[in-house]
Amino acid sequence: MSVVEKPQQQQPLLEVKGLKKYFSAGGTGFLNKDQKFVKAVDDLSFYVNEGETLGIVGESGCGKSTMGRAILQLQKPTEGKVLFQGKDISKFNARQIRELRKDIQIIFQDPFGSLNQRMTVGSMLSEIVRVHKIVPKKEELKYIQQLLQDVGLNPEHYWRYPHEFSGGQRQRISIARALAVQPKLIVCDEAVSALDVSVQAQVLNLLQKLKKEYQLTYIFISHDLSVVKHISDRVGVMYLGKMMELSDKHMIYENPLHPYTKALFSAIPEVSAEVKKQRVILKGDVPSPLDVPSGCCFHTRCPLATEKCKVDIPAFKEVDQKHFVACHYA
């Protein structure tokens, strides 16, 4: 079974097959013939079942956010397919993409930068509701004020501007904006990383509450391993644009198989002083996505690397029940 095959018990809400997103970095030589590309996302394949939360973790610059934007078609993929409810949305035209926005939404990392500072909260949400014809115009005010209450704000916040709110409140507005069109899938792109720790917990609990009430599915992108463990059902680990490991959160946190995953998880601080954890320190630095190593992209830092790793790209395969790893020696 490959990672993108559909589980027998249900049709995945989202399937990603061989997704690539390259950015041109110019070229050298006569007429720039030696074209170079930043391989932000390089051959990703996974599925997301309806009603689950898939957490995506990895170091900064590994391609997590680019993957999320490519799934939403905010950035057109270079190659690959993105299947939403069985339809390849990577081939959608502008009109179809606009209609798709009702089903797939995103919550950005920076709540201040992602909100229009010249519009009141009510104006922003009304515009979205009106464009997508969610409710009749006479019901807009009641609908939006109820939405604000659902995300922990007050109905009178309808008439305020974004600068009048705290960072946590602004992120709640962003969540309300995503919920306004009644989506099926929400991509949370570092949705709590810009918030204070105490506020992070409140927003995470809110997301879990809304997931049940609105029957949502999440792709939760974060560099915070503890946060991902708290909110996710399954967890995928990315490195240099590729998926290294993907499994149920209990399985992957208790028994990581890929050397990179082991090193990453060993950095999670322990609350109890009695628990002693062996820290895995990786050698060298993360290679440039402009010049990705041949073979396994992790071999330059891997303690298990052999000559085979330098030449052959490991297949992303199932080594245990629904536990996928891209490593020759996992």
CORPE-V730388 format. One record per pair of residues at least 12 apart in sequence whose C-alpha atoms are under 6 Angstrom apart, sorted by sequence separation. I is the first residue (numbers start at 1). J is the second residue. If there is no record, write none. Layout:
BEGIN
i=I j=J
i=I j=J
END
This chain:
BEGIN
i=25 j=37
i=235 j=247
i=314 j=326
i=24 j=37
i=234 j=247
i=266 j=279
i=296 j=309
i=314 j=327
i=23 j=37
i=234 j=248
i=235 j=249
i=295 j=309
i=314 j=328
i=22 j=37
i=23 j=38
i=234 j=249
i=295 j=310
i=22 j=38
i=233 j=249
i=294 j=310
i=295 j=311
i=22 j=39
i=263 j=280
i=295 j=312
i=296 j=313
i=22 j=40
i=283 j=301
i=295 j=313
i=21 j=40
i=282 j=301
i=21 j=41
i=20 j=41
i=151 j=172
i=20 j=42
i=41 j=63
i=20 j=43
i=40 j=63
i=19 j=43
i=18 j=43
i=19 j=44
i=18 j=44
i=18 j=45
i=17 j=45
i=16 j=45
i=16 j=46
i=185 j=216
i=187 j=218
i=190 j=221
i=15 j=47
i=184 j=216
i=185 j=217
i=186 j=218
i=187 j=219
i=188 j=220
i=189 j=221
i=190 j=222
i=14 j=47
i=185 j=218
i=188 j=221
i=14 j=48
i=13 j=48
i=12 j=48
i=13 j=49
i=122 j=158
i=12 j=49
i=13 j=50
i=121 j=158
i=122 j=159
i=120 j=159
i=120 j=160
i=121 j=161
i=4 j=45
i=120 j=161
i=4 j=46
i=3 j=46
i=4 j=47
i=117 j=162
i=125 j=177
i=21 j=77
i=20 j=77
i=21 j=78
i=20 j=78
i=20 j=79
i=111 j=170
i=19 j=79
i=111 j=171
i=19 j=80
i=18 j=80
i=17 j=80
i=17 j=81
i=16 j=81
i=16 j=82
i=15 j=82
i=15 j=83
i=14 j=83
i=14 j=84
i=13 j=84
i=13 j=85
i=258 j=330
i=105 j=178
i=257 j=330
i=247 j=323
i=246 j=323
i=246 j=324
i=102 j=181
i=104 j=183
i=245 j=324
i=103 j=183
i=106 j=186
i=109 j=189
i=245 j=325
i=102 j=183
i=103 j=184
i=104 j=185
i=105 j=186
i=106 j=187
i=107 j=188
i=108 j=189
i=109 j=190
i=244 j=325
i=104 j=186
i=106 j=188
i=107 j=189
i=109 j=191
i=244 j=326
i=108 j=191
i=53 j=217
i=55 j=219
i=51 j=216
i=52 j=217
i=53 j=218
i=54 j=219
i=55 j=220
i=56 j=221
i=57 j=222
i=58 j=223
i=51 j=217
i=53 j=219
i=54 j=220
i=55 j=221
i=57 j=223
i=50 j=217
i=55 j=228
i=55 j=232
i=62 j=239
i=54 j=232
i=62 j=240
i=63 j=241
i=53 j=232
i=56 j=235
i=58 j=237
i=62 j=241
i=53 j=233
i=54 j=234
i=55 j=235
i=56 j=236
i=57 j=237
i=58 j=238
i=54 j=235
i=56 j=237
i=44 j=242
i=42 j=241
i=41 j=241
i=42 j=242
i=40 j=241
i=39 j=289
i=38 j=289
i=38 j=290
i=37 j=290
END
